[in-house]
């Protein structure tokens, strides 16, 4: 006993695929945005912080005259 026709089933499947594609597009754009921010700001800040830590720790280890 089918309550829906084949045509309606096909439309529901196509609608579900379109909806899934929109959700995937939004999630992928958010993920690439986060990766962009990490590479744009995160890595340079880590490098700068590492250089500052390296320079300040070198000064503390030198014997004073």
PyMOL commands that set and color helices and strands:
alter all, ss='L'
color gray80, all
select helices_A, chain A and resi 6-61
alter helices_A, ss='H'
color red, helices_A
deselect
rebuild
show_as cartoon
